[in-house]
């Protein structure tokens, strides 16, 4: 994993390519994180991929309620040759939660992007199949947001209702 100096050098290299791309860096408990402008996510990940961070280990969402920008998307990248790990974090506002899809670079991002869309409401522009993956299509809201009501209505999956519920009665 890059040390604090390596993180700053990487951030400066990315700033040289696009001055507005990097908003900051965090090196905490041995974890290197780049804070990225949401409009620059695709370009930053593309540059990191060309530097050797070719494996997307994780893509997940986070809600920083009550802070704004509130919704975060974190990309965990690995450099398999040097066994380095770096996190790229982008935060978006709830009124326009949009980021560019990275499925074209990392095919394994397909389902994680759909999950972040389903649970947090972040739309990934350019995604080949942007629809819910865990909740029913007609479900309203995003259950992983911190302001989501607790103890809401039970979710009914009706595609196999007769088969599922019929044998228990």
Secondary structure, DSSP 8 states (H G I E B T S, - for coil): ---HHHHHHHHHHHHHH-TTSEEEEEEETTEEEEEE-GGGHHHHHHHHHHTT--EEEEEEEEE-TTSSS-EEEEEEEEETTTTEEEEEEEEE-GGG-EEE--TTT-TTHHHHHHHHHHHH--EEET-TT-S-SSS-TT--S-TTSTTS-TT-------TTHHHHHHTT-
